[in-house]
Amino acid sequence: MLKVVLSLRLVMLVVAFGAGLGAALMVWLGFSKLLHSAHAAFVLETPNAKAVIVGVMGATDAFLFGVVLIIFAVAIAFGFVLELPE
């Protein structure tokens, strides 16, 4: 029984890697939205304030969700996969 449970550690490592990859994608999406908002604010001749605000809020949401995914990935990796020395 213990052997079966320990074999599932590899599955949890894949889950932690997937959460880390999702976090990286969310941070990239946040930077993309922030860049689009900066473009709308500074480059366009007639900046649309609502578009800039919506973009910045969407970027903040993506960054925060990325941070949550990083925390989950680290918690899964250190809680279920890795054995730390005492």
N, C-alpha and C positions, 0 to 999 in steps of 0.2 A: 504494500500500500504506500509506503514511504517513497519507494522508487517511482511510482506513478505520479505522486505529488511533485517530486523534485524534477521530473521530466517536463512538467508544465512551466518551469521557469523560463525555458526558451520561448514559449508562447508569450509570456509576460514581457520578455525582452523585446519581442516584435511589437507588442502593444506600446511599450514605452518609446520605441523608435518611431512608431507611427504618430504618437502624440507629439513628439519632438518635431517631426516633419510638418505636422499640421500647424504647430506654433510658428515655424519658420515661414510657412505660407501665409499665415495671418499677419505676421510682421511685414512681409513683402507687400501684401494687400494694403496695409495701413500706410506704408511709405508711398505706394502708388496713389492712394486717395489724397494724401497730403500734398504730393507733387501736383496732382490735378487741381487742387484747391489753390495752391500757390500760383499756378499758371493762370487760373481764372481771376485771381486777385491782382496780380502784378503785370501780366503780359497783355491781357485783353484791353481794348480801348475803353470799353464800358463794363467795369467789373460788376458782377451780380452778387450782392451781399448774401442773398439766401443760398446761392450755390456754394459760396465759400464756406458759410457756416455749416451747411449740410455735409460738405466734404470733410471738414475738420472734425465734426462730431462722428462721422463714419470712420475716420482714421483712428480717432481715440477709442472707439468701440473695438476696432480690429486689434489695436495694440493691447488693450486690456484682455481681450480673449486670448491673444497670443501668450500673454504672461500667465494666465490661468492654465493654459495647455503646457507651458514649460514647468510649472509647479507640479501638475499631475504627472508629467513624464519623469521628473526627478523623484517624486514620491513613489511611483511604481518601480522605478529602477532600484532605488535604495531600499525600498520596503520589501520587495518580493524577489528580486533577481540577484543582487549583489550581497555577499556576506562580508560585513565589515569586521576587522579584528577588534577584539575587546580592549 
